Amino acid sequence: MLRVEHRLPVLYPNNSAPAPSICEFRTLATLNAPSHEAVLASYARLGIISKSRHCPQSKPVVWIGTTKADLTSFPEDVKDAIGYALYIAQGGGKHADAKPLRGFSGAGILEIVEDHAGDTYRAVYTVRLAGRIYVLHVFQKKSKTGIETPKPEIELIKSRLKRAEEEHARWLEGQKE
């Protein structure tokens, strides 16, 4: 199952931070949200978001397999950290904690490792397929010995990477039409 999704950030009242730009909200808006452009326009009129700040085009996130459902089962702090890393990737950046996954050539397959309450959680995604971010696997590391990613997890990542490459080729073909 493939899911393409953008996320809206939570707005906090009385936040002293500068208002996010309309571009940031547009790129994070849920694809199937009814009339999100009208909501964004009203947010801009009310001063909740700014129309003036420039931001780069955001890439959609594509969830391969059960990655989205798996991520939702993680603790909130872990979801926030992984979500923020994906948000940065959507804008073309790289989170400071995102590291290339060993065993894959180049830096196009990245891993975020997040510790929480004595447990380790990982998210693996790729940025090497232009125009989209593909989340390949999210999991809680069970092994208590070593930091190496277990072989079954690597095999699953490889199979999902192949699936992402196939989906990406179909998407590119659709863009030509």
Biotite code that builds the C-alpha atoms (Angstrom):
import biotite.structure as struc

atoms = struc.array([
    struc.Atom([0.000, 0.000, 0.000], chain_id="A", res_id=1, res_name="MET", atom_name="CA", element="C"),
    struc.Atom([1.322, 3.438, -0.952], chain_id="A", res_id=2, res_name="LEU", atom_name="CA", element="C"),
    struc.Atom([0.255, 6.638, 0.727], chain_id="A", res_id=3, res_name="ARG", atom_name="CA", element="C"),
    struc.Atom([1.253, 10.113, -0.333], chain_id="A", res_id=4, res_name="VAL", atom_name="CA", element="C"),
    struc.Atom([0.718, 12.638, 2.398], chain_id="A", res_id=5, res_name="GLU", atom_name="CA", element="C"),
    struc.Atom([1.605, 16.133, 3.535], chain_id="A", res_id=6, res_name="HIS", atom_name="CA", element="C"),
    struc.Atom([1.142, 17.220, 7.163], chain_id="A", res_id=7, res_name="ARG", atom_name="CA", element="C"),
    struc.Atom([-0.176, 20.444, 8.671], chain_id="A", res_id=8, res_name="LEU", atom_name="CA", element="C"),
    struc.Atom([1.764, 21.688, 11.700], chain_id="A", res_id=9, res_name="PRO", atom_name="CA", element="C"),
    struc.Atom([-0.078, 22.452, 14.920], chain_id="A", res_id=10, res_name="VAL", atom_name="CA", element="C"),
    struc.Atom([-0.712, 26.137, 15.605], chain_id="A", res_id=11, res_name="LEU", atom_name="CA", element="C"),
    struc.Atom([-0.179, 27.284, 19.181], chain_id="A", res_id=12, res_name="TYR", atom_name="CA", element="C"),
    struc.Atom([-1.879, 30.458, 20.418], chain_id="A", res_id=13, res_name="PRO", atom_name="CA", element="C"),
    struc.Atom([0.329, 33.274, 21.692], chain_id="A", res_id=14, res_name="ASN", atom_name="CA", element="C"),
    struc.Atom([3.372, 31.784, 19.990], chain_id="A", res_id=15, res_name="ASN", atom_name="CA", element="C"),
    struc.Atom([6.133, 34.374, 19.836], chain_id="A", res_id=16, res_name="SER", atom_name="CA", element="C"),
    struc.Atom([7.811, 32.671, 16.849], chain_id="A", res_id=17, res_name="ALA", atom_name="CA", element="C"),
    struc.Atom([7.331, 34.302, 13.441], chain_id="A", res_id=18, res_name="PRO", atom_name="CA", element="C"),
    struc.Atom([4.237, 33.144, 11.612], chain_id="A", res_id=19, res_name="ALA", atom_name="CA", element="C"),
    struc.Atom([4.897, 30.266, 9.217], chain_id="A", res_id=20, res_name="PRO", atom_name="CA", element="C"),
    struc.Atom([4.620, 31.217, 5.578], chain_id="A", res_id=21, res_name="SER", atom_name="CA", element="C"),
    struc.Atom([1.664, 30.310, 3.395], chain_id="A", res_id=22, res_name="ILE", atom_name="CA", element="C"),
    struc.Atom([4.136, 28.306, 1.321], chain_id="A", res_id=23, res_name="CYS", atom_name="CA", element="C"),
    struc.Atom([5.025, 26.179, 4.350], chain_id="A", res_id=24, res_name="GLU", atom_name="CA", element="C"),
    struc.Atom([1.366, 25.470, 5.015], chain_id="A", res_id=25, res_name="PHE", atom_name="CA", element="C"),
    struc.Atom([0.567, 24.781, 1.358], chain_id="A", res_id=26, res_name="ARG", atom_name="CA", element="C"),
    struc.Atom([3.351, 22.228, 1.072], chain_id="A", res_id=27, res_name="THR", atom_name="CA", element="C"),
    struc.Atom([2.274, 20.530, 4.284], chain_id="A", res_id=28, res_name="LEU", atom_name="CA", element="C"),
    struc.Atom([-1.472, 20.566, 3.584], chain_id="A", res_id=29, res_name="ALA", atom_name="CA", element="C"),
    struc.Atom([-3.155, 17.198, 3.309], chain_id="A", res_id=30, res_name="THR", atom_name="CA", element="C"),
    struc.Atom([-3.645, 16.331, -0.351], chain_id="A", res_id=31, res_name="LEU", atom_name="CA", element="C"),
    struc.Atom([-7.273, 15.320, 0.041], chain_id="A", res_id=32, res_name="ASN", atom_name="CA", element="C"),
    struc.Atom([-8.291, 18.099, 2.421], chain_id="A", res_id=33, res_name="ALA", atom_name="CA", element="C"),
    struc.Atom([-11.327, 19.934, 1.064], chain_id="A", res_id=34, res_name="PRO", atom_name="CA", element="C"),
    struc.Atom([-10.546, 23.483, -0.051], chain_id="A", res_id=35, res_name="SER", atom_name="CA", element="C"),
    struc.Atom([-7.326, 23.818, 1.913], chain_id="A", res_id=36, res_name="HIS", atom_name="CA", element="C"),
    struc.Atom([-6.431, 26.819, -0.272], chain_id="A", res_id=37, res_name="GLU", atom_name="CA", element="C"),
    struc.Atom([-9.430, 28.696, 1.170], chain_id="A", res_id=38, res_name="ALA", atom_name="CA", element="C"),
    struc.Atom([-8.324, 27.844, 4.700], chain_id="A", res_id=39, res_name="VAL", atom_name="CA", element="C"),
    struc.Atom([-4.786, 29.035, 3.925], chain_id="A", res_id=40, res_name="LEU", atom_name="CA", element="C"),
    struc.Atom([-6.112, 32.293, 2.498], chain_id="A", res_id=41, res_name="ALA", atom_name="CA", element="C"),
    struc.Atom([-8.178, 32.916, 5.626], chain_id="A", res_id=42, res_name="SER", atom_name="CA", element="C"),
    struc.Atom([-5.162, 32.114, 7.853], chain_id="A", res_id=43, res_name="TYR", atom_name="CA", element="C"),
    struc.Atom([-3.140, 34.678, 5.895], chain_id="A", res_id=44, res_name="ALA", atom_name="CA", element="C"),
    struc.Atom([-5.891, 37.327, 6.280], chain_id="A", res_id=45, res_name="ARG", atom_name="CA", element="C"),
    struc.Atom([-5.980, 36.710, 10.050], chain_id="A", res_id=46, res_name="LEU", atom_name="CA", element="C"),
    struc.Atom([-2.196, 36.943, 10.346], chain_id="A", res_id=47, res_name="GLY", atom_name="CA", element="C"),
    struc.Atom([-1.833, 33.327, 11.484], chain_id="A", res_id=48, res_name="ILE", atom_name="CA", element="C"),
    struc.Atom([0.498, 32.717, 8.557], chain_id="A", res_id=49, res_name="ILE", atom_name="CA", element="C"),
    struc.Atom([2.555, 35.050, 6.426], chain_id="A", res_id=50, res_name="SER", atom_name="CA", element="C"),
    struc.Atom([2.336, 35.382, 2.650], chain_id="A", res_id=51, res_name="LYS", atom_name="CA", element="C"),
    struc.Atom([5.656, 37.172, 2.402], chain_id="A", res_id=52, res_name="SER", atom_name="CA", element="C"),
    struc.Atom([8.322, 34.611, 3.277], chain_id="A", res_id=53, res_name="ARG", atom_name="CA", element="C"),
    struc.Atom([9.737, 32.631, 0.386], chain_id="A", res_id=54, res_name="HIS", atom_name="CA", element="C"),
    struc.Atom([10.235, 28.894, 0.817], chain_id="A", res_id=55, res_name="CYS", atom_name="CA", element="C"),
    struc.Atom([11.281, 26.170, -1.600], chain_id="A", res_id=56, res_name="PRO", atom_name="CA", element="C"),
    struc.Atom([8.916, 23.760, -3.273], chain_id="A", res_id=57, res_name="GLN", atom_name="CA", element="C"),
    struc.Atom([8.121, 20.893, -0.940], chain_id="A", res_id=58, res_name="SER", atom_name="CA", element="C"),
    struc.Atom([8.407, 17.258, -1.995], chain_id="A", res_id=59, res_name="LYS", atom_name="CA", element="C"),
    struc.Atom([5.581, 14.907, -1.057], chain_id="A", res_id=60, res_name="PRO", atom_name="CA", element="C"),
    struc.Atom([6.251, 12.026, 1.311], chain_id="A", res_id=61, res_name="VAL", atom_name="CA", element="C"),
    struc.Atom([5.399, 8.539, 0.011], chain_id="A", res_id=62, res_name="VAL", atom_name="CA", element="C"),
    struc.Atom([4.923, 5.859, 2.653], chain_id="A", res_id=63, res_name="TRP", atom_name="CA", element="C"),
    struc.Atom([5.937, 2.384, 1.445], chain_id="A", res_id=64, res_name="ILE", atom_name="CA", element="C"),
    struc.Atom([4.217, -0.641, 2.976], chain_id="A", res_id=65, res_name="GLY", atom_name="CA", element="C"),
    struc.Atom([3.146, -0.259, 6.586], chain_id="A", res_id=66, res_name="THR", atom_name="CA", element="C"),
    struc.Atom([5.547, 2.574, 7.409], chain_id="A", res_id=67, res_name="THR", atom_name="CA", element="C"),
    struc.Atom([2.859, 5.151, 8.195], chain_id="A", res_id=68, res_name="LYS", atom_name="CA", element="C"),
    struc.Atom([0.908, 2.786, 10.444], chain_id="A", res_id=69, res_name="ALA", atom_name="CA", element="C"),
    struc.Atom([4.119, 1.652, 12.127], chain_id="A", res_id=70, res_name="ASP", atom_name="CA", element="C"),
    struc.Atom([5.156, 5.238, 12.815], chain_id="A", res_id=71, res_name="LEU", atom_name="CA", element="C"),
    struc.Atom([1.797, 6.093, 14.401], chain_id="A", res_id=72, res_name="THR", atom_name="CA", element="C"),
    struc.Atom([2.425, 3.417, 17.046], chain_id="A", res_id=73, res_name="SER", atom_name="CA", element="C"),
    struc.Atom([5.623, 5.162, 18.237], chain_id="A", res_id=74, res_name="PHE", atom_name="CA", element="C"),
    struc.Atom([5.752, 7.543, 21.236], chain_id="A", res_id=75, res_name="PRO", atom_name="CA", element="C"),
    struc.Atom([4.853, 11.169, 20.471], chain_id="A", res_id=76, res_name="GLU", atom_name="CA", element="C"),
    struc.Atom([8.405, 12.465, 20.965], chain_id="A", res_id=77, res_name="ASP", atom_name="CA", element="C"),
    struc.Atom([9.734, 9.913, 18.481], chain_id="A", res_id=78, res_name="VAL", atom_name="CA", element="C"),
    struc.Atom([7.009, 10.739, 15.937], chain_id="A", res_id=79, res_name="LYS", atom_name="CA", element="C"),
    struc.Atom([7.840, 14.434, 16.302], chain_id="A", res_id=80, res_name="ASP", atom_name="CA", element="C"),
    struc.Atom([11.570, 13.877, 15.746], chain_id="A", res_id=81, res_name="ALA", atom_name="CA", element="C"),
    struc.Atom([11.054, 11.657, 12.697], chain_id="A", res_id=82, res_name="ILE", atom_name="CA", element="C"),
    struc.Atom([8.358, 13.954, 11.331], chain_id="A", res_id=83, res_name="GLY", atom_name="CA", element="C"),
    struc.Atom([10.638, 16.967, 11.644], chain_id="A", res_id=84, res_name="TYR", atom_name="CA", element="C"),
    struc.Atom([13.470, 15.151, 9.836], chain_id="A", res_id=85, res_name="ALA", atom_name="CA", element="C"),
    struc.Atom([11.061, 14.292, 7.005], chain_id="A", res_id=86, res_name="LEU", atom_name="CA", element="C"),
    struc.Atom([9.841, 17.903, 6.921], chain_id="A", res_id=87, res_name="TYR", atom_name="CA", element="C"),
    struc.Atom([13.411, 19.114, 6.430], chain_id="A", res_id=88, res_name="ILE", atom_name="CA", element="C"),
    struc.Atom([13.914, 16.514, 3.689], chain_id="A", res_id=89, res_name="ALA", atom_name="CA", element="C"),
    struc.Atom([10.734, 17.740, 1.970], chain_id="A", res_id=90, res_name="GLN", atom_name="CA", element="C"),
    struc.Atom([12.337, 21.160, 1.634], chain_id="A", res_id=91, res_name="GLY", atom_name="CA", element="C"),
    struc.Atom([15.555, 19.700, 0.231], chain_id="A", res_id=92, res_name="GLY", atom_name="CA", element="C"),
    struc.Atom([17.561, 19.768, 3.455], chain_id="A", res_id=93, res_name="GLY", atom_name="CA", element="C"),
    struc.Atom([19.097, 17.144, 5.695], chain_id="A", res_id=94, res_name="LYS", atom_name="CA", element="C"),
    struc.Atom([18.406, 16.922, 9.414], chain_id="A", res_id=95, res_name="HIS", atom_name="CA", element="C"),
    struc.Atom([21.555, 17.040, 11.557], chain_id="A", res_id=96, res_name="ALA", atom_name="CA", element="C"),
    struc.Atom([20.768, 13.581, 12.955], chain_id="A", res_id=97, res_name="ASP", atom_name="CA", element="C"),
    struc.Atom([20.085, 11.976, 9.542], chain_id="A", res_id=98, res_name="ALA", atom_name="CA", element="C"),
    struc.Atom([22.948, 9.664, 8.650], chain_id="A", res_id=99, res_name="LYS", atom_name="CA", element="C"),
    struc.Atom([23.538, 7.513, 5.547], chain_id="A", res_id=100, res_name="PRO", atom_name="CA", element="C"),
    struc.Atom([22.477, 3.931, 6.213], chain_id="A", res_id=101, res_name="LEU", atom_name="CA", element="C"),
    struc.Atom([25.417, 1.536, 6.130], chain_id="A", res_id=102, res_name="ARG", atom_name="CA", element="C"),
    struc.Atom([25.359, -1.083, 3.418], chain_id="A", res_id=103, res_name="GLY", atom_name="CA", element="C"),
    struc.Atom([23.873, 1.226, 0.783], chain_id="A", res_id=104, res_name="PHE", atom_name="CA", element="C"),
    struc.Atom([26.090, 3.112, -1.623], chain_id="A", res_id=105, res_name="SER", atom_name="CA", element="C"),
    struc.Atom([26.040, 6.878, -1.449], chain_id="A", res_id=106, res_name="GLY", atom_name="CA", element="C"),
    struc.Atom([24.114, 9.142, 0.862], chain_id="A", res_id=107, res_name="ALA", atom_name="CA", element="C"),
    struc.Atom([20.681, 8.716, -0.725], chain_id="A", res_id=108, res_name="GLY", atom_name="CA", element="C"),
    struc.Atom([19.345, 6.271, 1.894], chain_id="A", res_id=109, res_name="ILE", atom_name="CA", element="C"),
    struc.Atom([19.159, 8.031, 5.250], chain_id="A", res_id=110, res_name="LEU", atom_name="CA", element="C"),
    struc.Atom([18.396, 6.831, 8.743], chain_id="A", res_id=111, res_name="GLU", atom_name="CA", element="C"),
    struc.Atom([17.117, 8.705, 11.765], chain_id="A", res_id=112, res_name="ILE", atom_name="CA", element="C"),
    struc.Atom([17.808, 7.041, 15.106], chain_id="A", res_id=113, res_name="VAL", atom_name="CA", element="C"),
    struc.Atom([15.791, 8.268, 18.063], chain_id="A", res_id=114, res_name="GLU", atom_name="CA", element="C"),
    struc.Atom([16.132, 7.021, 21.648], chain_id="A", res_id=115, res_name="ASP", atom_name="CA", element="C"),
    struc.Atom([13.174, 7.223, 23.999], chain_id="A", res_id=116, res_name="HIS", atom_name="CA", element="C"),
    struc.Atom([12.707, 5.724, 27.476], chain_id="A", res_id=117, res_name="ALA", atom_name="CA", element="C"),
    struc.Atom([15.502, 3.218, 26.959], chain_id="A", res_id=118, res_name="GLY", atom_name="CA", element="C"),
    struc.Atom([14.247, 2.066, 23.552], chain_id="A", res_id=119, res_name="ASP", atom_name="CA", element="C"),
    struc.Atom([15.679, 2.846, 20.120], chain_id="A", res_id=120, res_name="THR", atom_name="CA", element="C"),
    struc.Atom([13.478, 3.750, 17.149], chain_id="A", res_id=121, res_name="TYR", atom_name="CA", element="C"),
    struc.Atom([14.619, 4.090, 13.568], chain_id="A", res_id=122, res_name="ARG", atom_name="CA", element="C"),
    struc.Atom([13.225, 5.508, 10.353], chain_id="A", res_id=123, res_name="ALA", atom_name="CA", element="C"),
    struc.Atom([14.811, 4.884, 6.961], chain_id="A", res_id=124, res_name="VAL", atom_name="CA", element="C"),
    struc.Atom([13.971, 7.004, 3.934], chain_id="A", res_id=125, res_name="TYR", atom_name="CA", element="C"),
    struc.Atom([15.404, 7.831, 0.552], chain_id="A", res_id=126, res_name="THR", atom_name="CA", element="C"),
    struc.Atom([15.946, 11.176, -1.102], chain_id="A", res_id=127, res_name="VAL", atom_name="CA", element="C"),
    struc.Atom([17.655, 9.825, -4.210], chain_id="A", res_id=128, res_name="ARG", atom_name="CA", element="C"),
    struc.Atom([14.442, 9.569, -6.265], chain_id="A", res_id=129, res_name="LEU", atom_name="CA", element="C"),
    struc.Atom([13.847, 13.099, -7.544], chain_id="A", res_id=130, res_name="ALA", atom_name="CA", element="C"),
    struc.Atom([10.721, 14.971, -6.532], chain_id="A", res_id=131, res_name="GLY", atom_name="CA", element="C"),
    struc.Atom([9.585, 12.710, -3.679], chain_id="A", res_id=132, res_name="ARG", atom_name="CA", element="C"),
    struc.Atom([10.666, 11.424, -0.284], chain_id="A", res_id=133, res_name="ILE", atom_name="CA", element="C"),
    struc.Atom([10.066, 7.686, 0.122], chain_id="A", res_id=134, res_name="TYR", atom_name="CA", element="C"),
    struc.Atom([9.829, 6.331, 3.674], chain_id="A", res_id=135, res_name="VAL", atom_name="CA", element="C"),
    struc.Atom([11.081, 2.768, 3.396], chain_id="A", res_id=136, res_name="LEU", atom_name="CA", element="C"),
    struc.Atom([10.909, 1.439, 6.939], chain_id="A", res_id=137, res_name="HIS", atom_name="CA", element="C"),
    struc.Atom([10.271, 2.529, 10.517], chain_id="A", res_id=138, res_name="VAL", atom_name="CA", element="C"),
    struc.Atom([10.889, 0.172, 13.382], chain_id="A", res_id=139, res_name="PHE", atom_name="CA", element="C"),
    struc.Atom([11.830, -0.239, 17.005], chain_id="A", res_id=140, res_name="GLN", atom_name="CA", element="C"),
    struc.Atom([15.230, -1.883, 17.346], chain_id="A", res_id=141, res_name="LYS", atom_name="CA", element="C"),
    struc.Atom([14.831, -4.934, 19.562], chain_id="A", res_id=142, res_name="LYS", atom_name="CA", element="C"),
    struc.Atom([18.418, -6.173, 19.778], chain_id="A", res_id=143, res_name="SER", atom_name="CA", element="C"),
    struc.Atom([20.229, -5.155, 22.923], chain_id="A", res_id=144, res_name="LYS", atom_name="CA", element="C"),
    struc.Atom([23.682, -5.948, 21.513], chain_id="A", res_id=145, res_name="THR", atom_name="CA", element="C"),
    struc.Atom([25.408, -3.665, 19.053], chain_id="A", res_id=146, res_name="GLY", atom_name="CA", element="C"),
    struc.Atom([24.179, -0.720, 17.035], chain_id="A", res_id=147, res_name="ILE", atom_name="CA", element="C"),
    struc.Atom([24.140, -2.499, 13.699], chain_id="A", res_id=148, res_name="GLU", atom_name="CA", element="C"),
    struc.Atom([20.804, -2.702, 11.870], chain_id="A", res_id=149, res_name="THR", atom_name="CA", element="C"),
    struc.Atom([19.624, -6.345, 11.975], chain_id="A", res_id=150, res_name="PRO", atom_name="CA", element="C"),
    struc.Atom([19.890, -8.309, 8.707], chain_id="A", res_id=151, res_name="LYS", atom_name="CA", element="C"),
    struc.Atom([16.099, -8.958, 8.377], chain_id="A", res_id=152, res_name="PRO", atom_name="CA", element="C"),
    struc.Atom([15.499, -5.202, 8.637], chain_id="A", res_id=153, res_name="GLU", atom_name="CA", element="C"),
    struc.Atom([18.131, -4.516, 5.936], chain_id="A", res_id=154, res_name="ILE", atom_name="CA", element="C"),
    struc.Atom([16.481, -7.089, 3.643], chain_id="A", res_id=155, res_name="GLU", atom_name="CA", element="C"),
    struc.Atom([13.083, -5.438, 4.157], chain_id="A", res_id=156, res_name="LEU", atom_name="CA", element="C"),
    struc.Atom([14.594, -2.017, 3.407], chain_id="A", res_id=157, res_name="ILE", atom_name="CA", element="C"),
    struc.Atom([16.146, -3.369, 0.194], chain_id="A", res_id=158, res_name="LYS", atom_name="CA", element="C"),
    struc.Atom([12.854, -4.853, -0.980], chain_id="A", res_id=159, res_name="SER", atom_name="CA", element="C"),
    struc.Atom([10.974, -1.647, -0.176], chain_id="A", res_id=160, res_name="ARG", atom_name="CA", element="C"),
    struc.Atom([13.624, 0.408, -1.959], chain_id="A", res_id=161, res_name="LEU", atom_name="CA", element="C"),
    struc.Atom([13.047, -1.689, -5.064], chain_id="A", res_id=162, res_name="LYS", atom_name="CA", element="C"),
    struc.Atom([9.302, -1.146, -4.682], chain_id="A", res_id=163, res_name="ARG", atom_name="CA", element="C"),
    struc.Atom([9.856, 2.606, -4.283], chain_id="A", res_id=164, res_name="ALA", atom_name="CA", element="C"),
    struc.Atom([11.987, 2.681, -7.447], chain_id="A", res_id=165, res_name="GLU", atom_name="CA", element="C"),
    struc.Atom([9.208, 0.876, -9.362], chain_id="A", res_id=166, res_name="GLU", atom_name="CA", element="C"),
    struc.Atom([6.557, 3.262, -7.999], chain_id="A", res_id=167, res_name="GLU", atom_name="CA", element="C"),
    struc.Atom([8.770, 6.224, -8.846], chain_id="A", res_id=168, res_name="HIS", atom_name="CA", element="C"),
    struc.Atom([9.181, 5.032, -12.443], chain_id="A", res_id=169, res_name="ALA", atom_name="CA", element="C"),
    struc.Atom([5.363, 4.741, -12.742], chain_id="A", res_id=170, res_name="ARG", atom_name="CA", element="C"),
    struc.Atom([4.955, 8.225, -11.257], chain_id="A", res_id=171, res_name="TRP", atom_name="CA", element="C"),
    struc.Atom([7.488, 9.690, -13.703], chain_id="A", res_id=172, res_name="LEU", atom_name="CA", element="C"),
    struc.Atom([5.647, 8.066, -16.609], chain_id="A", res_id=173, res_name="GLU", atom_name="CA", element="C"),
    struc.Atom([2.423, 9.648, -15.378], chain_id="A", res_id=174, res_name="GLY", atom_name="CA", element="C"),
    struc.Atom([4.113, 13.046, -15.268], chain_id="A", res_id=175, res_name="GLN", atom_name="CA", element="C"),
    struc.Atom([4.929, 12.795, -18.973], chain_id="A", res_id=176, res_name="LYS", atom_name="CA", element="C"),
    struc.Atom([1.292, 12.401, -19.970], chain_id="A", res_id=177, res_name="GLU", atom_name="CA", element="C"),
])
